[in-house]
Amino acid sequence: MMNEPICFLDVETTGGSPYRSRIIEIGIIKVQNGRVAKKYERLINPETAVDPFVSRMTGIRQKDLENSPTFMDLADELLYLLEDSVIAAHNVRFDYGMLRHEFRRSGIKFQSRHFCTVRLARQLYPGRQNYNLDALIESFNLTCLHRHRAYDDAKAIWDFYKLAETQNPAEVFHEALKTIMKRPTIPSHIPADILDDLPEAPGVYTFYAENNVPLYIGKSKNVRERVFSHFVNDHQSATDLKISQQAVDVEVLETAGELGALLLESDMVKKRQPLLNRQLRDIKLMALLTKTATKNGYYSVEITQASRIPVELAGRIMGVFRTKKQAEDFLYELAKEHHLCPKLLGLEKGRGACFYSQIEECFGACTGQEPFLKYNLRFDDAFYKRKIKAWRFDGPIVIREAGEREELFVVDKWCLLGRYDPGTEGFDLSSAEYRFDYDVYKILYRYLNRPGKKLLHRISMPSPKLKKRY
C-alpha cells in the first residue's frame, strides 16, 4: 500500500466526450494506510442536457439533477478531499480528464498523481481477453449493486485493488504499481512551470532548442500525455533522446480535435522545418505517376518530377513518391501482382512483346492481344489505393470539429482554403488560394471516409460569414 492516500474514483457524465461533457455524479472512496478514511457520493447538476443513452444506462434522469449542486458549488470540498492524494480509476485518463476540465471551468488549476486500474490488472493478470470493469467484476466475483453508478463502480475498483494486493506477492504487486505510475525523467533545462501548464487537450506542440530553433513538432489528442511520453525510455528512441538532450522550451497550440491537430502539424512542419521531423517536411521534387493513354486506348502512366501538384491535374495522379526509383519499384510490383504490361507502364523500351508476356505475366496488351477495355479495368483496380481520389462534393464544404472549443475548416477539391472560428466577418471564397497539398489530401481523405457522423455543410460562393483564426 502507498504512503499517500488513494482516492478510488468514478464519474458519470452527460456524454462520452471529455471536452464537451459535464459530470453528473461522482463517487470517491479515500483510503489511507489500507483503511477507508472517507466515502463521498454526490449527484451534480451539469447545467446542460443529459444524453438519453446515459440516462438509460445509469438510471439518472434530468429531473434528478435539477436541484443538485453544480460542480462549482462542490469544487472547494472536492479539492480538499482530493488534494495530496493519488487518484485511481478504471480508464483514469477519462475520469481524471473530466475532473481537470470541471475544475478549470471553476477557475481552479487541479493536478494530481494518478494511475489506471485497467493497466494494473493487465500487469498483474496478463493474457485475459477483457479488462473492462464488467469483466473484472465477473472474474473476481466482486460486488457491485448498481453498475454505472459512480460510488458503486468506485467501490468495485477499490475491492479489486484489495483483492489483487492479497493475491500477488508484495514485491510483484508493488513493482506493478511502480511500473504503471512511472513518471518520466524531465530534462532539467525545460522549466518545470512550462511542463506543469501543458493542456490535456488536442493540439500541436513544438520543442525548441537553444536560440529558439524548432527542434521537433508533434500532435496529439492529449498534448500533455504525448509530450511527457517523449521522456519515457528516451534512450530507446534516437529522436526522443535528442529532444531530451536539446529541448529548452515547449510551445502548444490547442485545437478543437484530432483533425485540426493533424492539419496544423502538417502546415507547421513545412513552414518551420524542424530539425528532427522527417516525414512531413516539404519535398523539393516529388515523383508523380500521371495517367495517360496510348493511341490504341490502353491506359498508361508517365513519371514526372514536380515541386507541387496542380489542382486541375490531381485527379489524374495515380501515385506520389519521394523519388523516381520508388515510383519505378512500385510499378514493377504492381505489374507483377495485377498482370499489367511493363512496356505500357514505361518500364521497358523497344518493339514487340514485353518480357512479362513471355513468362505469361502480361496477357498481351503490348501486342494488342488483350482487349484494351479489359486491361483498363484491371489497371484502374491496381492503382485504386494509391491514386488521388476524385472530390465527391459539387463544391466547397465546411467541416465543423467540435470539442471543448470549435473550429471550422473550409475545403474544396481537397484544398484547405482556411480554418476559422464562427464569427461575423465575411470571407469570400473567390479570393481563396487553391493549393493542393498531398499530406493535407491524405488527412482529409482519411477523415471523410472514417466511420461516424461528420459535421459537414455545403457552401456556395460567397461563403457564410466566417472569422478567420490564423
C-alpha positions as CSV (number, residue, x, y, z in Angstrom):
1,M,0.0,0.0,0.0
2,M,1.2,3.5,-0.8
3,N,2.1,6.0,1.9
4,E,-0.1,8.7,0.2
5,P,-3.9,8.4,0.4
6,I,-5.5,6.9,-2.6
7,C,-8.9,8.2,-3.9
8,F,-10.6,5.4,-5.8
9,L,-12.9,7.4,-8.0
10,D,-15.6,7.2,-10.7
11,V,-17.6,9.8,-12.5
12,E,-20.8,9.6,-14.6
13,T,-21.1,12.2,-17.3
14,T,-23.6,13.7,-19.7
15,G,-21.9,12.0,-22.7
16,G,-18.7,10.4,-23.9
17,S,-16.5,13.5,-24.7
18,P,-14.2,14.7,-22.0
19,Y,-14.1,18.1,-23.7
20,R,-17.9,18.8,-24.1
21,S,-19.5,16.6,-21.5
22,R,-20.1,17.5,-17.8
23,I,-20.0,15.4,-14.7
24,I,-23.5,14.4,-13.3
25,E,-22.3,12.1,-10.5
26,I,-19.1,11.5,-8.6
27,G,-18.2,8.7,-6.2
28,I,-15.0,8.6,-4.1
29,I,-13.5,6.2,-1.6
30,K,-10.5,7.7,0.1
31,V,-8.1,5.1,1.5
32,Q,-5.3,5.8,4.0
33,N,-2.9,3.0,5.1
34,G,-5.2,0.3,3.8
35,R,-8.4,1.6,5.5
36,V,-11.3,3.6,4.2
37,A,-10.9,7.2,5.6
38,K,-13.8,8.9,3.7
39,K,-16.7,8.0,1.5
40,Y,-18.2,10.6,-0.9
41,E,-21.1,10.3,-3.2
42,R,-22.9,13.3,-4.9
43,L,-25.2,14.0,-7.8
44,I,-24.1,17.1,-9.7
45,N,-26.2,19.5,-11.8
46,P,-24.4,19.7,-15.2
47,E,-26.5,22.8,-16.3
48,T,-26.9,21.1,-19.6
49,A,-28.9,18.2,-21.1
50,V,-28.0,14.5,-20.4
51,D,-27.8,12.1,-23.3
52,P,-30.8,9.7,-23.2
53,F,-28.4,6.8,-23.6
54,V,-26.6,7.9,-20.4
55,S,-30.0,8.1,-18.5
56,R,-30.9,4.6,-19.6
57,M,-27.5,3.2,-18.6
58,T,-27.2,4.9,-15.2
59,G,-30.8,5.5,-14.3
60,I,-30.0,9.1,-13.6
61,R,-32.7,11.3,-15.1
62,Q,-32.6,15.0,-15.9
63,K,-35.1,15.9,-13.1
64,D,-32.9,14.0,-10.6
65,L,-30.2,16.7,-11.2
66,E,-32.2,19.9,-11.2
67,N,-32.0,20.5,-7.5
68,S,-28.4,19.2,-7.1
69,P,-25.4,21.4,-6.6
70,T,-23.2,22.3,-9.6
71,F,-19.6,21.3,-9.8
72,M,-18.6,24.9,-9.0
73,D,-20.7,24.6,-5.8
74,L,-18.7,21.5,-4.8
75,A,-15.3,22.5,-6.1
76,D,-13.7,23.5,-2.8
77,E,-14.8,20.5,-0.8
78,L,-13.7,18.2,-3.7
79,L,-10.4,19.9,-3.8
80,Y,-9.9,19.4,-0.1
81,L,-10.8,15.7,-0.4
82,L,-8.6,15.0,-3.4
83,E,-5.5,17.2,-2.7
84,D,-2.3,15.3,-1.6
85,S,-3.9,12.1,-2.8
86,V,-3.2,9.7,-5.6
87,I,-6.3,9.2,-7.9
88,A,-7.2,5.7,-9.0
89,A,-9.8,5.0,-11.7
90,H,-10.7,2.4,-14.3
91,N,-9.6,4.2,-17.5
92,V,-8.2,7.0,-15.4
93,R,-7.5,9.2,-18.4
94,F,-11.2,9.8,-18.9
95,D,-12.2,10.3,-15.2
96,Y,-9.1,12.4,-14.4
97,G,-9.5,14.4,-17.6
98,M,-13.2,15.2,-16.7
99,L,-12.1,16.3,-13.2
100,R,-9.5,18.7,-14.6
101,H,-11.9,20.2,-17.1
102,E,-14.5,20.7,-14.4
103,F,-12.0,22.3,-12.1
104,R,-10.8,24.5,-14.9
105,R,-14.3,25.7,-15.6
106,S,-14.5,26.6,-11.9
107,G,-11.3,28.7,-12.1
108,I,-9.1,26.1,-10.3
109,K,-5.9,24.5,-11.6
110,F,-6.1,20.9,-10.5
111,Q,-3.3,18.3,-10.9
112,S,-2.7,15.0,-9.1
113,R,-0.7,11.8,-9.4
114,H,-2.9,9.1,-10.8
115,F,-2.9,5.5,-12.0
116,C,-5.2,3.3,-14.1
117,T,-6.6,0.1,-12.6
118,V,-7.0,-1.3,-16.1
119,R,-3.3,-1.1,-16.5
120,L,-2.8,-2.6,-13.1
121,A,-5.0,-5.5,-14.0
122,R,-3.0,-6.0,-17.2
123,Q,0.3,-6.0,-15.3
124,L,-0.9,-8.5,-12.6
125,Y,-3.1,-10.7,-14.7
126,P,-1.8,-10.8,-18.3
127,G,-3.4,-12.8,-21.1
128,R,-7.0,-12.1,-20.3
129,Q,-9.4,-11.4,-23.1
130,N,-11.0,-8.3,-21.5
131,Y,-10.1,-5.9,-18.7
132,N,-13.2,-3.7,-18.5
133,L,-14.9,-3.3,-15.2
134,D,-17.7,-5.8,-16.0
135,A,-15.1,-8.5,-16.8
136,L,-13.2,-7.9,-13.6
137,I,-16.4,-7.9,-11.5
138,E,-17.4,-11.3,-13.0
139,S,-13.8,-12.8,-13.0
140,F,-13.1,-11.9,-9.4
141,N,-16.7,-12.2,-8.1
142,L,-16.8,-8.6,-6.9
143,T,-19.9,-7.0,-5.6
144,C,-21.4,-4.1,-7.5
145,L,-25.0,-3.4,-6.6
146,H,-25.7,-0.6,-9.1
147,R,-23.4,-0.8,-12.1
148,H,-22.7,2.5,-13.8
149,R,-23.4,4.5,-10.6
150,A,-20.3,6.4,-9.5
151,Y,-20.0,5.2,-5.9
152,D,-20.7,1.5,-6.7
153,D,-18.2,1.5,-9.5
154,A,-15.6,3.2,-7.3
155,K,-16.1,0.6,-4.6
156,A,-15.7,-2.2,-7.2
157,I,-12.4,-0.7,-8.2
158,W,-11.3,-0.5,-4.5
159,D,-12.4,-4.1,-4.0
160,F,-10.3,-5.2,-7.0
161,Y,-7.3,-3.4,-5.7
162,K,-7.6,-5.0,-2.3
163,L,-8.0,-8.5,-3.8
164,A,-5.1,-8.0,-6.2
165,E,-2.9,-6.9,-3.3
166,T,-3.6,-10.1,-1.4
167,Q,-3.4,-12.5,-4.4
168,N,0.0,-11.3,-5.5
169,P,3.4,-11.4,-3.7
170,A,4.1,-8.0,-2.2
171,E,7.2,-7.4,-4.4
172,V,5.2,-8.3,-7.6
173,F,2.3,-6.0,-6.6
174,H,4.5,-3.0,-5.7
175,E,6.6,-3.5,-8.9
176,A,3.4,-3.4,-11.0
177,L,2.3,-0.2,-9.2
178,K,5.7,1.3,-9.7
179,T,5.6,0.5,-13.4
180,I,2.2,2.0,-14.1
181,M,3.0,5.1,-12.1
182,K,6.4,5.6,-13.5
183,R,6.9,9.3,-14.2
184,P,9.4,10.2,-16.9
185,T,12.6,11.9,-16.1
186,I,12.1,15.5,-17.1
187,P,15.1,17.3,-18.7
188,S,16.4,19.9,-16.2
189,H,16.8,22.5,-19.0
190,I,13.0,22.7,-19.6
191,P,11.4,24.9,-17.0
192,A,9.0,22.9,-14.7
193,D,6.2,25.5,-14.9
194,I,6.0,25.1,-18.7
195,L,5.5,21.4,-18.4
196,D,3.0,21.8,-15.5
197,D,0.9,24.1,-17.7
198,L,0.7,21.6,-20.6
199,P,-3.0,21.1,-21.5
200,E,-4.7,17.7,-21.6
201,A,-6.4,18.6,-24.8
202,P,-5.9,18.2,-28.6
203,G,-3.3,20.3,-30.2
204,V,0.2,20.7,-31.7
205,Y,3.4,21.1,-29.7
206,T,6.8,22.4,-30.7
207,F,10.1,21.6,-28.9
208,Y,12.6,24.4,-29.2
209,A,16.4,24.1,-28.9
210,E,18.7,27.0,-27.9
211,N,18.2,30.3,-29.8
212,N,14.6,29.4,-30.5
213,V,15.4,26.8,-33.1
214,P,12.5,24.5,-33.9
215,L,13.6,21.0,-32.9
216,Y,10.5,18.8,-33.2
217,I,6.8,19.4,-33.9
218,G,4.2,16.8,-33.0
219,K,0.4,16.5,-32.5
220,S,-1.8,14.6,-30.1
221,K,-5.4,14.3,-28.8
222,N,-3.8,14.8,-25.4
223,V,-0.8,17.1,-25.7
224,R,0.4,16.7,-22.1
225,E,0.4,13.0,-22.2
226,R,2.2,12.9,-25.6
227,V,4.9,15.5,-24.5
228,F,5.7,13.5,-21.4
229,S,5.9,10.3,-23.4
230,H,9.0,11.6,-25.2
231,F,10.9,11.4,-21.9
232,V,9.9,7.8,-21.1
233,N,12.6,5.4,-22.2
234,D,14.0,8.1,-24.3
235,H,17.2,6.1,-24.7
236,Q,15.3,3.6,-26.9
237,S,14.5,6.3,-29.5
238,A,17.2,8.4,-31.2
239,T,14.7,11.2,-31.8
240,D,13.4,11.3,-28.2
241,L,17.0,11.2,-26.9
242,K,17.9,14.3,-28.9
243,I,14.7,16.0,-27.6
244,S,15.7,15.2,-24.0
245,Q,19.2,16.5,-24.6
246,Q,18.5,19.6,-26.6
247,A,15.0,20.9,-25.8
248,V,14.8,24.0,-23.7
249,D,11.2,25.1,-24.3
250,V,7.8,23.8,-25.4
251,E,5.1,25.7,-27.2
252,V,1.5,24.5,-27.6
253,L,-1.3,25.5,-29.9
254,E,-4.6,23.9,-28.9
255,T,-7.2,22.7,-31.4
256,A,-10.8,21.5,-31.3
257,G,-9.9,18.0,-32.1
258,E,-7.7,15.5,-34.0
259,L,-8.5,16.8,-37.5
260,G,-7.3,20.3,-36.5
261,A,-4.2,19.0,-34.9
262,L,-3.3,16.9,-38.0
263,L,-3.7,19.8,-40.4
264,L,-1.9,22.3,-38.2
265,E,1.0,19.9,-37.6
266,S,1.4,19.3,-41.4
267,D,1.4,23.1,-42.1
268,M,3.8,24.0,-39.2
269,V,6.3,21.3,-40.1
270,K,6.5,22.5,-43.7
271,K,6.8,26.2,-42.7
272,R,9.2,25.8,-39.8
273,Q,11.3,22.8,-41.0
274,P,12.2,21.5,-37.5
275,L,15.4,19.6,-37.2
276,L,14.1,16.2,-36.1
277,N,11.0,15.9,-38.3
278,R,11.3,14.0,-41.5
279,Q,8.0,12.7,-42.9
280,L,6.0,15.9,-43.2
281,R,8.8,18.2,-44.3
282,D,8.5,19.7,-47.8
283,I,9.9,17.6,-50.6
284,K,11.6,19.8,-53.2
285,L,10.8,17.3,-56.0
286,M,8.2,14.6,-56.0
287,A,7.9,11.8,-58.4
288,L,4.3,11.7,-59.8
289,L,2.6,8.9,-61.7
290,T,0.3,10.7,-64.1
291,K,-2.4,8.7,-66.0
292,T,-2.2,8.8,-69.8
293,A,-3.5,6.6,-72.7
294,T,-1.9,5.2,-75.8
295,K,-3.3,5.8,-79.3
296,N,-4.8,2.4,-79.1
297,G,-6.7,3.2,-75.9
298,Y,-4.6,1.4,-73.3
299,Y,-4.1,3.2,-70.0
300,S,-0.5,4.1,-69.2
301,V,1.4,6.3,-66.7
302,E,4.1,8.8,-67.1
303,I,6.7,9.5,-64.4
304,T,7.3,13.2,-63.9
305,Q,9.0,15.2,-61.2
306,A,7.4,18.3,-59.8
307,S,7.6,20.5,-56.7
308,R,3.8,20.8,-56.5
309,I,0.7,19.1,-57.8
310,P,-1.6,21.4,-59.9
311,V,-5.2,21.2,-58.6
312,E,-6.5,20.7,-62.1
313,L,-4.3,17.6,-62.6
314,A,-4.8,16.0,-59.2
315,G,-7.5,13.6,-60.5
316,R,-5.0,12.1,-63.0
317,I,-2.3,11.4,-60.4
318,M,-2.1,7.6,-59.8
319,G,0.7,7.8,-57.1
320,V,3.0,10.2,-55.3
321,F,6.6,9.2,-54.4
322,R,9.7,10.8,-52.9
323,T,12.0,9.6,-55.7
324,K,11.7,8.3,-59.2
325,K,13.3,5.0,-58.1
326,Q,10.5,4.5,-55.5
327,A,7.9,5.1,-58.3
328,E,9.6,2.6,-60.6
329,D,9.8,-0.1,-57.9
330,F,6.1,0.4,-57.2
331,L,5.3,0.0,-60.9
332,Y,7.3,-3.3,-61.1
333,E,5.4,-4.7,-58.1
334,L,2.1,-3.6,-59.5
335,A,2.8,-5.1,-62.9
336,K,3.6,-8.5,-61.4
337,E,0.7,-8.5,-59.0
338,H,-2.0,-7.3,-61.4
339,H,-0.6,-8.7,-64.7
340,L,0.0,-5.2,-66.1
341,C,2.3,-4.7,-69.1
342,P,5.7,-3.2,-68.1
343,K,6.1,-1.8,-71.6
344,L,2.8,0.2,-71.3
345,L,4.0,1.3,-67.8
346,G,7.1,2.8,-69.3
347,L,9.4,0.2,-67.7
348,E,10.6,-1.4,-70.9
349,K,11.6,0.0,-74.3
350,G,11.8,-1.4,-77.8
351,R,9.4,-3.1,-80.1
352,G,7.4,-6.3,-79.8
353,A,6.1,-8.1,-76.8
354,C,7.3,-7.3,-73.3
355,F,9.3,-9.7,-71.2
356,Y,6.3,-10.4,-68.9
357,S,4.3,-11.7,-71.8
358,Q,7.0,-14.4,-72.4
359,I,6.5,-15.7,-68.9
360,E,2.7,-15.3,-69.1
361,E,2.6,-12.4,-66.5
362,C,1.3,-10.0,-69.1
363,F,-1.8,-11.0,-71.1
364,G,-0.7,-9.4,-74.3
365,A,-1.7,-5.8,-74.0
366,C,1.6,-4.7,-75.5
367,T,0.8,-6.6,-78.7
368,G,-2.9,-5.8,-78.8
369,Q,-3.9,-9.4,-77.9
370,E,-5.8,-8.4,-74.7
371,P,-8.7,-6.0,-75.3
372,F,-8.0,-2.6,-74.0
373,L,-11.3,-2.3,-72.1
374,K,-10.4,-5.5,-70.1
375,Y,-6.9,-4.2,-69.5
376,N,-8.0,-0.8,-68.4
377,L,-10.4,-2.2,-65.8
378,R,-7.5,-4.1,-64.2
379,F,-5.3,-1.0,-64.5
380,D,-7.8,1.1,-62.6
381,D,-8.2,-1.6,-59.9
382,A,-4.5,-1.9,-59.5
383,F,-3.9,1.8,-58.9
384,Y,-7.1,2.5,-56.9
385,K,-5.4,2.6,-53.4
386,R,-2.6,4.9,-54.5
387,K,-4.4,7.3,-56.8
388,I,-5.7,10.7,-55.7
389,K,-9.5,10.2,-55.4
390,A,-12.0,12.5,-57.1
391,W,-13.6,15.2,-54.9
392,R,-17.1,13.8,-54.4
393,F,-18.8,17.1,-53.5
394,D,-20.2,19.5,-56.0
395,G,-18.3,22.5,-54.5
396,P,-16.7,23.8,-51.2
397,I,-17.7,22.3,-47.9
398,V,-17.3,23.4,-44.3
399,I,-16.2,20.8,-41.8
400,R,-17.1,21.6,-38.2
401,E,-15.0,20.0,-35.5
402,A,-16.4,20.5,-32.0
403,G,-14.6,19.7,-28.8
404,E,-14.2,22.0,-25.8
405,R,-13.8,24.6,-28.5
406,E,-14.9,24.7,-32.1
407,E,-13.2,25.1,-35.4
408,L,-14.4,25.3,-39.0
409,F,-12.4,24.1,-42.0
410,V,-13.3,25.3,-45.5
411,V,-12.3,22.7,-48.0
412,D,-12.7,22.3,-51.8
413,K,-11.1,19.9,-54.2
414,W,-9.0,18.5,-51.3
415,C,-7.5,22.0,-50.8
416,L,-7.7,23.6,-47.3
417,L,-8.9,27.1,-48.0
418,G,-8.9,28.3,-44.4
419,R,-9.7,27.4,-40.8
420,Y,-11.9,29.6,-38.8
421,D,-13.9,30.3,-35.6
422,P,-17.6,31.2,-36.1
423,G,-17.8,35.0,-36.3
424,T,-19.3,37.9,-38.1
425,E,-16.6,38.9,-40.7
426,G,-17.2,37.9,-44.2
427,F,-14.9,35.6,-46.2
428,D,-15.2,35.4,-50.0
429,L,-14.1,32.1,-51.4
430,S,-13.4,33.7,-54.8
431,S,-10.2,35.1,-53.4
432,A,-9.1,31.8,-51.8
433,E,-5.9,30.1,-52.9
434,Y,-6.3,26.6,-54.2
435,R,-3.1,24.9,-53.3
436,F,-3.1,21.1,-53.4
437,D,-1.0,19.5,-50.7
438,Y,-0.6,15.8,-50.8
439,D,-0.3,15.4,-47.0
440,V,-3.5,17.5,-46.5
441,Y,-5.2,15.4,-49.1
442,K,-4.4,12.2,-47.1
443,I,-5.5,13.7,-43.8
444,L,-8.9,14.9,-45.3
445,Y,-9.5,11.7,-47.2
446,R,-9.0,9.5,-44.1
447,Y,-11.2,11.8,-42.1
448,L,-14.1,12.0,-44.5
449,N,-14.0,8.2,-45.1
450,R,-13.8,7.3,-41.4
451,P,-16.9,5.7,-39.9
452,G,-19.0,8.0,-37.9
453,K,-21.0,11.2,-38.3
454,K,-19.2,14.1,-40.0
455,L,-20.4,17.6,-39.4
456,L,-20.4,18.9,-43.0
457,H,-22.1,21.8,-44.7
458,R,-22.0,22.5,-48.4
459,I,-21.5,26.2,-49.2
460,S,-21.5,28.3,-52.3
461,M,-19.9,31.5,-53.4
462,P,-19.7,33.7,-51.4
463,S,-19.3,31.6,-48.3
464,P,-21.2,32.1,-45.0
465,K,-19.7,34.8,-42.7
466,L,-16.7,33.4,-41.0
467,K,-14.0,34.9,-38.9
468,K,-10.5,33.7,-39.8
469,R,-8.4,32.2,-37.0
470,Y,-5.0,32.0,-38.5
